[in-house]
Amino acid sequence: MLSSGLVAIDATIVATAVPSIVREIGGFSSFPWLFSAYLLAQAVSVPVYAKLSDMAGRKPIILTGISLFMLGSILCGLAWSMPALIAFRVVQGLGAGAVLPVAITIAGDIYSLAERAKVQGYLASVWAVSSVVGPTLGGVFSSLGIWRGIFLVNIPLCIVAAWMLVQKFRENIERVKHRVDYLGAALLTVSLTLTILGALEGGQAWAWDSPVSIAVFTVGLALFVVFVGVERRAAEPVLPPWVVSRRLLVTTTLISFGCGAIVLGLTSYVPTFLQGALSVQPVLAGLALAALTIGWPISASQSGRLYLRIGFRTTALIGVTITLVGSVILAVTAHTPNLALVAASCFVSGLGLGLLATPSLIAAQSSVEWHERGVVTGTNLFARSIGSSLGVAVFGAVANAIYAGSASGEKNSQTIVPASSAVFLAVAISAALTVAAVLAMPSKGVEPDAPRRRDSGMRLRRVRQRDGQRRGS
């Protein structure tokens, strides 16, 4: 939870400090890259770290991620210009790319199937708390004129998280000589970097049909085709072909993709909608959106009771249906804005996402052995990042098309309402498409977890007995 908290707080703390940062070091036109560079580095590094955690173990990879995150935080706190700050945010992102997926993979390793949903609920609660703590801390540091504190505050958190992992987390790794797929990792990283970059900057830094946009997507796609050919011949591919050949893994990956698009659509446009349509204060708009991150951990922590009784697929189907209902209510009522109704819709959507994202991820983890779980978890979270990136692009294009038809653009409250309504409708369509992915999900496929869970419990008891004997002696 401490490790996940590093990434969760950083996702929200920087936004409120942007005005203070720009006032001191300048670079107003470049500040969006503070977020894009971080998200890009995080997303493209996830599959590589996930594979390495299956080869070298979880502990060294997550400690490497925490170290990189702390280094990036220190450098950001010392940044002297906007380009330097953006470069140091890349270092932070590379650390975050290891921390989050490996933390979730560790939870899949050390907890039983029955315990895992509650634990995932705890991890999800970190994001709920961070959605409140992050902006608050950012505002406090900014008001005190010490924006560098938003990065330096990570240092003690990193140290405590790393110390606890070193002291408390033990894993037995069979030392086997591996052949690292350097070429595949490089091709995948560059291909994904170009693709996500094109999605993030398309319609913003350049037009979608511009030569730059076409070149970025074309080269990214070409490199991915080369990557697929390399992976077929690699001894230990960074993204094994079996990930896209197993029905359960394909469907849960698509579900994660849909979750990413839905979450970004809501988090990106609900505050703008409320401030533009109702002129509410940013704090109230943020609290309305926080209802989403409150509903998610509540249902995620209780999802275990459901999937142990009715199965992963049925639980996920209930979750995506609730999410669809929440998003449809938001889309239908957007033309008659109401703060309480928006908050309620976000809460309902959060409840649904908790019953959708957590069971589908646990189903994927439970269907594979230890040496495959890192890749599976990383692929799932990477799909969520891709869904978020493409969601930003699609929803932004929808909103911009409506803004372009208005003389006053996004500053016109009469334009914000139809633009936001169209985005919310697109979110509802994303939820409907995710329903199809859930329906395609097989109802069985978690049998490999049962014997391994018994073995893990026996190993844990033996470790505890051995530790007790050592302390006694």
C-alpha positions as semicolon CSV with decimal commas, in nm:
position;residue;x (nm);y (nm);z (nm)
1;M;0,000;0,000;0,000
2;L;0,291;0,236;0,071
3;S;0,449;0,156;-0,264
4;S;0,120;0,204;-0,449
5;G;0,068;0,527;-0,256
6;L;0,380;0,674;-0,415
7;V;0,226;0,645;-0,760
8;A;-0,127;0,733;-0,649
9;I;-0,036;1,058;-0,474
10;D;0,191;1,167;-0,758
11;A;-0,098;1,127;-1,001
12;T;-0,290;1,409;-0,830
13;I;-0,045;1,626;-0,636
14;V;0,130;1,791;-0,932
15;A;-0,177;1,942;-1,101
16;T;-0,257;2,189;-0,823
17;A;0,103;2,317;-0,813
18;V;0,137;2,395;-1,186
19;P;0,070;2,771;-1,148
20;S;0,343;2,799;-0,882
21;I;0,587;2,596;-1,090
22;V;0,530;2,809;-1,400
23;R;0,569;3,133;-1,204
24;E;0,913;3,031;-1,079
25;I;1,076;2,845;-1,369
26;G;0,855;2,946;-1,664
27;G;0,760;2,718;-1,953
28;F;0,382;2,764;-1,948
29;S;0,342;2,631;-2,304
30;S;0,530;2,312;-2,212
31;F;0,372;2,228;-1,875
32;P;0,129;1,963;-2,016
33;W;0,441;1,753;-2,079
34;L;0,483;1,727;-1,701
35;F;0,196;1,480;-1,719
36;S;0,243;1,335;-2,068
37;A;0,612;1,253;-2,019
38;Y;0,545;1,085;-1,686
39;L;0,249;0,879;-1,813
40;L;0,436;0,783;-2,129
41;A;0,743;0,657;-1,940
42;Q;0,524;0,468;-1,695
43;A;0,310;0,302;-1,959
44;V;0,583;0,183;-2,195
45;S;0,799;0,040;-1,916
46;V;0,528;-0,174;-1,754
47;P;0,555;-0,478;-1,988
48;V;0,936;-0,486;-1,954
49;Y;0,931;-0,468;-1,574
50;A;0,656;-0,728;-1,561
51;K;0,864;-0,976;-1,760
52;L;1,176;-0,904;-1,553
53;S;0,981;-0,970;-1,232
54;D;0,898;-1,318;-1,364
55;M;1,266;-1,379;-1,437
56;A;1,447;-1,217;-1,143
57;G;1,174;-1,206;-0,881
58;R;0,941;-0,935;-0,757
59;K;1,159;-0,790;-0,481
60;P;1,456;-0,662;-0,684
61;I;1,227;-0,510;-0,948
62;I;1,000;-0,322;-0,709
63;L;1,302;-0,197;-0,512
64;T;1,454;-0,078;-0,839
65;G;1,130;0,102;-0,919
66;I;1,118;0,270;-0,578
67;S;1,482;0,378;-0,615
68;L;1,418;0,528;-0,960
69;F;1,106;0,702;-0,833
70;M;1,297;0,853;-0,541
71;L;1,583;0,961;-0,769
72;G;1,337;1,124;-1,007
73;S;1,164;1,298;-0,715
74;I;1,493;1,440;-0,586
75;L;1,588;1,564;-0,931
76;C;1,243;1,719;-0,983
77;G;1,282;1,901;-0,653
78;L;1,611;2,046;-0,779
79;A;1,490;2,129;-1,133
80;W;1,602;2,469;-1,265
81;S;1,389;2,486;-1,580
82;M;1,078;2,336;-1,735
83;P;1,274;2,113;-1,982
84;A;1,481;1,978;-1,690
85;L;1,168;1,916;-1,483
86;I;1,005;1,730;-1,772
87;A;1,317;1,513;-1,818
88;F;1,321;1,430;-1,447
89;R;0,952;1,341;-1,461
90;V;1,050;1,074;-1,713
91;V;1,278;0,922;-1,447
92;Q;0,987;0,926;-1,203
93;G;0,764;0,759;-1,461
94;L;1,017;0,483;-1,522
95;G;1,010;0,411;-1,150
96;A;0,632;0,414;-1,134
97;G;0,624;0,166;-1,423
98;A;0,785;-0,092;-1,195
99;V;0,618;-0,008;-0,865
100;L;0,247;-0,040;-0,945
101;P;0,231;-0,365;-1,147
102;V;0,481;-0,548;-0,926
103;A;0,297;-0,442;-0,610
104;I;-0,024;-0,589;-0,750
105;T;0,163;-0,901;-0,865
106;I;0,305;-0,950;-0,514
107;A;-0,051;-0,938;-0,377
108;G;-0,139;-1,212;-0,627
109;D;0,157;-1,420;-0,508
110;I;0,117;-1,412;-0,131
111;Y;-0,259;-1,407;-0,080
112;S;-0,514;-1,679;-0,147
113;L;-0,796;-1,646;-0,397
114;A;-1,043;-1,571;-0,116
115;E;-0,816;-1,307;0,040
116;R;-0,709;-1,139;-0,280
117;A;-1,020;-0,928;-0,345
118;K;-1,003;-0,776;0,004
119;V;-0,634;-0,699;-0,045
120;Q;-0,703;-0,544;-0,386
121;G;-0,969;-0,337;-0,212
122;Y;-0,703;-0,210;0,028
123;L;-0,481;-0,120;-0,267
124;A;-0,775;0,054;-0,437
125;S;-0,844;0,250;-0,116
126;V;-0,497;0,400;-0,151
127;W;-0,617;0,573;-0,467
128;A;-0,932;0,695;-0,291
129;V;-0,729;0,852;-0,011
130;S;-0,476;0,994;-0,256
131;S;-0,750;1,164;-0,458
132;V;-0,810;1,381;-0,153
133;V;-0,462;1,397;0,001
134;G;-0,279;1,469;-0,326
135;P;-0,460;1,788;-0,432
136;T;-0,466;1,908;-0,070
137;L;-0,090;1,869;-0,027
138;G;-0,028;2,027;-0,365
139;G;-0,241;2,325;-0,269
140;V;-0,067;2,363;0,068
141;F;0,283;2,354;-0,082
142;S;0,180;2,598;-0,355
143;S;0,022;2,843;-0,110
144;L;0,341;2,836;0,099
145;G;0,552;2,905;-0,210
146;I;0,746;2,577;-0,180
147;W;0,620;2,377;-0,479
148;R;0,939;2,168;-0,474
149;G;0,801;2,005;-0,162
150;I;0,547;1,810;-0,371
151;F;0,840;1,604;-0,503
152;L;1,065;1,599;-0,198
153;V;0,781;1,464;0,019
154;N;0,823;1,136;-0,171
155;I;1,170;1,077;-0,023
156;P;1,062;0,955;0,325
157;L;0,776;0,755;0,174
158;C;1,016;0,579;-0,064
159;I;1,259;0,503;0,218
160;V;0,989;0,358;0,446
161;A;0,831;0,151;0,166
162;A;1,170;0,010;0,059
163;W;1,272;-0,065;0,419
164;M;0,948;-0,254;0,487
165;L;0,987;-0,460;0,170
166;V;1,347;-0,545;0,257
167;Q;1,253;-0,645;0,611
168;K;0,919;-0,819;0,562
169;F;0,894;-0,956;0,208
170;R;1,066;-1,287;0,142
171;E;1,055;-1,492;-0,176
172;N;1,240;-1,803;-0,284
173;I;1,361;-1,769;-0,641
174;E;1,501;-2,062;-0,833
175;R;1,817;-1,924;-0,987
176;V;1,809;-2,009;-1,356
177;K;2,014;-1,850;-1,632
178;H;1,782;-1,643;-1,849
179;R;1,821;-1,500;-2,196
180;V;1,698;-1,143;-2,178
181;D;1,508;-1,033;-2,486
182;Y;1,684;-0,699;-2,530
183;L;1,582;-0,653;-2,893
184;G;1,217;-0,727;-2,820
185;A;1,215;-0,493;-2,522
186;A;1,370;-0,212;-2,727
187;L;1,129;-0,258;-3,019
188;L;0,826;-0,275;-2,788
189;T;0,935;0,034;-2,593
190;V;0,993;0,250;-2,902
191;S;0,677;0,126;-3,075
192;L;0,458;0,193;-2,772
193;T;0,626;0,528;-2,709
194;L;0,541;0,648;-3,059
195;T;0,186;0,512;-3,047
196;I;0,100;0,658;-2,707
197;L;0,275;0,983;-2,797
198;G;0,061;1,009;-3,107
199;A;-0,254;0,945;-2,902
200;L;-0,161;1,196;-2,631
201;E;-0,050;1,478;-2,863
202;G;-0,281;1,421;-3,158
203;G;-0,522;1,713;-3,189
204;Q;-0,313;1,905;-2,935
205;A;0,048;1,954;-3,045
206;W;-0,037;1,866;-3,404
207;A;-0,343;1,790;-3,615
208;W;-0,454;1,430;-3,650
209;D;-0,408;1,436;-4,028
210;S;-0,075;1,621;-4,019
211;P;0,243;1,462;-4,160
212;V;0,388;1,440;-3,808
213;S;0,086;1,249;-3,677
214;I;0,080;1,010;-3,973
215;A;0,455;0,949;-3,946
216;V;0,440;0,880;-3,570
217;F;0,162;0,622;-3,603
218;T;0,308;0,463;-3,915
219;V;0,655;0,413;-3,766
220;G;0,503;0,291;-3,438
221;L;0,290;0,033;-3,620
222;A;0,581;-0,080;-3,838
223;L;0,807;-0,132;-3,537
224;F;0,530;-0,328;-3,363
225;V;0,504;-0,562;-3,665
226;V;0,879;-0,616;-3,645
227;F;0,844;-0,676;-3,270
228;V;0,584;-0,950;-3,329
229;G;0,823;-1,127;-3,568
230;V;1,111;-1,102;-3,319
231;E;0,898;-1,239;-3,034
232;R;0,808;-1,551;-3,231
233;R;1,176;-1,647;-3,243
234;A;1,289;-1,521;-2,901
235;A;1,384;-1,780;-2,638
236;E;1,218;-1,579;-2,358
237;P;1,003;-1,310;-2,524
238;V;0,924;-0,999;-2,323
239;L;0,559;-1,034;-2,430
240;P;0,498;-1,406;-2,492
241;P;0,256;-1,503;-2,771
242;W;0,045;-1,707;-2,528
243;V;-0,081;-1,382;-2,374
244;V;-0,293;-1,320;-2,684
245;S;-0,380;-1,684;-2,748
246;R;-0,568;-1,761;-2,426
247;R;-0,931;-1,654;-2,426
248;L;-0,941;-1,556;-2,058
249;L;-0,633;-1,337;-2,088
250;V;-0,753;-1,168;-2,407
251;T;-1,096;-1,087;-2,264
252;T;-0,965;-0,961;-1,928
253;T;-0,713;-0,745;-2,114
254;L;-0,996;-0,594;-2,320
255;I;-1,191;-0,534;-1,998
256;S;-0,894;-0,350;-1,850
257;F;-0,868;-0,144;-2,170
258;G;-1,235;-0,045;-2,131
259;C;-1,186;0,044;-1,764
260;G;-0,901;0,278;-1,856
261;A;-1,113;0,460;-2,114
262;I;-1,411;0,493;-1,878
263;V;-1,206;0,624;-1,586
264;L;-1,021;0,882;-1,797
265;G;-1,342;1,000;-1,959
266;L;-1,494;1,072;-1,619
267;T;-1,187;1,211;-1,442
268;S;-1,097;1,439;-1,733
269;Y;-1,438;1,592;-1,801
270;V;-1,652;1,581;-1,484
271;P;-1,464;1,868;-1,312
272;T;-1,465;2,080;-1,631
273;F;-1,834;2,009;-1,680
274;L;-1,931;2,111;-1,327
275;Q;-1,716;2,424;-1,323
276;G;-1,831;2,534;-1,668
277;A;-2,198;2,442;-1,644
278;L;-2,271;2,522;-1,279
279;S;-1,978;2,752;-1,192
280;V;-1,904;2,540;-0,885
281;Q;-1,577;2,581;-0,699
282;P;-1,291;2,349;-0,803
283;V;-1,299;2,188;-0,458
284;L;-1,664;2,086;-0,497
285;A;-1,601;1,959;-0,849
286;G;-1,312;1,752;-0,716
287;L;-1,526;1,610;-0,435
288;A;-1,796;1,510;-0,683
289;L;-1,535;1,321;-0,883
290;A;-1,390;1,172;-0,561
291;A;-1,717;0,980;-0,530
292;L;-1,583;0,760;-0,811
293;T;-1,270;0,665;-0,616
294;I;-1,475;0,609;-0,301
295;G;-1,718;0,368;-0,466
296;W;-1,441;0,166;-0,633
297;P;-1,260;0,033;-0,319
298;I;-1,590;-0,028;-0,139
299;S;-1,710;-0,273;-0,403
300;A;-1,363;-0,410;-0,480
301;S;-1,310;-0,514;-0,118
302;Q;-1,642;-0,701;-0,119
303;S;-1,610;-0,857;-0,464
304;G;-1,442;-1,168;-0,323
305;R;-1,765;-1,276;-0,156
306;L;-1,936;-1,255;-0,491
307;Y;-1,686;-1,424;-0,721
308;L;-1,632;-1,712;-0,478
309;R;-2,007;-1,778;-0,494
310;I;-2,109;-1,694;-0,848
311;G;-1,778;-1,686;-1,038
312;F;-1,557;-1,421;-1,194
313;R;-1,756;-1,376;-1,513
314;T;-2,092;-1,318;-1,344
315;T;-1,938;-1,079;-1,092
316;A;-1,771;-0,881;-1,369
317;L;-2,100;-0,876;-1,563
318;I;-2,278;-0,727;-1,262
319;G;-2,000;-0,471;-1,229
320;V;-2,001;-0,360;-1,593
321;T;-2,381;-0,335;-1,587
322;I;-2,368;-0,104;-1,286
323;T;-2,096;0,101;-1,457
324;L;-2,309;0,126;-1,771
325;V;-2,609;0,244;-1,568
326;G;-2,400;0,513;-1,394
327;S;-2,250;0,641;-1,718
328;V;-2,587;0,641;-1,899
329;I;-2,747;0,843;-1,617
330;L;-2,462;1,093;-1,642
331;A;-2,497;1,121;-2,020
332;V;-2,877;1,155;-2,014
333;T;-2,888;1,416;-1,737
334;A;-2,591;1,625;-1,858
335;H;-2,821;1,874;-2,032
336;T;-2,980;1,953;-1,693
337;P;-2,667;1,978;-1,473
338;N;-2,699;1,888;-1,106
339;L;-2,404;1,857;-0,867
340;A;-2,559;1,589;-0,645
341;L;-2,671;1,381;-0,943
342;V;-2,325;1,397;-1,102
343;A;-2,163;1,285;-0,775
344;A;-2,416;1,002;-0,742
345;S;-2,351;0,889;-1,099
346;C;-1,975;0,887;-1,034
347;F;-2,029;0,686;-0,716
348;V;-2,243;0,429;-0,899
349;S;-1,984;0,404;-1,177
350;G;-1,712;0,354;-0,914
351;L;-1,909;0,074;-0,750
352;G;-1,940;-0,097;-1,087
353;L;-1,572;-0,056;-1,173
354;G;-1,472;-0,214;-0,842
355;L;-1,676;-0,524;-0,930
356;L;-1,539;-0,522;-1,284
357;A;-1,168;-0,441;-1,267
358;T;-1,072;-0,637;-0,956
359;P;-1,238;-0,975;-1,034
360;S;-1,119;-0,970;-1,396
361;L;-0,759;-0,902;-1,288
362;I;-0,771;-1,173;-1,020
363;A;-0,920;-1,418;-1,271
364;A;-0,626;-1,353;-1,505
365;Q;-0,370;-1,388;-1,224
366;S;-0,530;-1,707;-1,095
367;S;-0,519;-1,877;-1,433
368;V;-0,138;-1,882;-1,456
369;E;0,163;-2,004;-1,262
370;W;0,405;-1,784;-1,064
371;H;0,652;-1,744;-1,350
372;E;0,376;-1,606;-1,575
373;R;0,188;-1,388;-1,327
374;G;0,410;-1,082;-1,366
375;V;0,356;-1,069;-1,742
376;V;-0,018;-1,121;-1,702
377;T;-0,051;-0,846;-1,441
378;G;0,168;-0,611;-1,640
379;T;-0,029;-0,674;-1,959
380;N;-0,356;-0,606;-1,777
381;L;-0,236;-0,275;-1,632
382;F;-0,068;-0,178;-1,957
383;A;-0,400;-0,229;-2,138
384;R;-0,559;0,008;-1,888
385;S;-0,293;0,269;-1,967
386;I;-0,350;0,228;-2,341
387;G;-0,726;0,258;-2,285
388;S;-0,667;0,580;-2,092
389;S;-0,438;0,723;-2,361
390;L;-0,669;0,641;-2,649
391;G;-0,966;0,750;-2,441
392;V;-0,809;1,092;-2,394
393;A;-0,758;1,115;-2,769
394;V;-1,108;1,006;-2,868
395;F;-1,294;1,202;-2,601
396;G;-1,080;1,508;-2,672
397;A;-1,162;1,485;-3,041
398;V;-1,535;1,462;-2,961
399;A;-1,525;1,765;-2,732
400;N;-1,303;1,972;-2,962
401;A;-1,535;1,911;-3,256
402;I;-1,817;2,075;-3,061
403;Y;-1,595;2,354;-2,925
404;A;-1,482;2,433;-3,279
405;G;-1,840;2,504;-3,380
406;S;-1,878;2,773;-3,115
407;A;-1,744;3,126;-3,150
408;S;-1,633;3,138;-2,785
409;G;-1,520;2,774;-2,774
410;E;-1,475;2,608;-2,437
411;K;-1,522;2,939;-2,251
412;N;-1,891;2,934;-2,340
413;S;-2,094;2,756;-2,073
414;Q;-2,358;2,680;-2,336
415;T;-2,093;2,492;-2,534
416;I;-1,945;2,304;-2,239
417;V;-2,277;2,132;-2,167
418;P;-2,326;1,968;-2,511
419;A;-1,953;1,890;-2,537
420;S;-1,947;1,720;-2,197
421;S;-2,274;1,542;-2,275
422;A;-2,117;1,402;-2,592
423;V;-1,811;1,284;-2,399
424;F;-2,029;1,117;-2,135
425;L;-2,223;0,945;-2,413
426;A;-1,889;0,820;-2,552
427;V;-1,804;0,690;-2,204
428;A;-2,137;0,505;-2,194
429;I;-2,060;0,353;-2,535
430;S;-1,721;0,242;-2,399
431;A;-1,900;0,073;-2,109
432;A;-2,139;-0,098;-2,351
433;L;-1,846;-0,231;-2,557
434;T;-1,687;-0,358;-2,236
435;V;-2,005;-0,557;-2,171
436;A;-1,926;-0,752;-2,488
437;A;-1,577;-0,832;-2,357
438;V;-1,722;-0,958;-2,028
439;L;-1,975;-1,178;-2,210
440;A;-1,687;-1,331;-2,410
441;M;-1,500;-1,411;-2,089
442;P;-1,493;-1,787;-2,011
443;S;-1,674;-1,891;-1,694
444;K;-1,392;-2,127;-1,590
445;G;-1,014;-2,116;-1,596
446;V;-0,877;-2,057;-1,245
447;E;-0,805;-2,419;-1,144
448;P;-0,422;-2,376;-1,137
449;D;-0,455;-2,152;-0,833
450;A;-0,597;-2,412;-0,595
451;P;-0,299;-2,648;-0,546
452;R;-0,056;-2,358;-0,558
453;R;-0,253;-2,182;-0,285
454;R;-0,219;-2,482;-0,054
455;D;0,152;-2,505;-0,128
456;S;0,196;-2,133;-0,064
457;G;0,018;-2,163;0,268
458;M;0,240;-2,454;0,373
459;R;0,554;-2,262;0,274
460;L;0,436;-1,956;0,465
461;R;0,373;-2,163;0,778
462;R;0,719;-2,321;0,750
463;V;0,881;-1,977;0,712
464;R;0,697;-1,851;1,019
465;Q;0,799;-2,158;1,219
466;R;1,161;-2,118;1,112
467;D;1,158;-1,748;1,201
468;G;1,009;-1,830;1,541
469;Q;1,279;-2,088;1,606
470;R;1,550;-1,837;1,510
471;R;1,408;-1,575;1,744
472;G;1,382;-1,832;2,022
473;S;1,743;-1,938;1,980
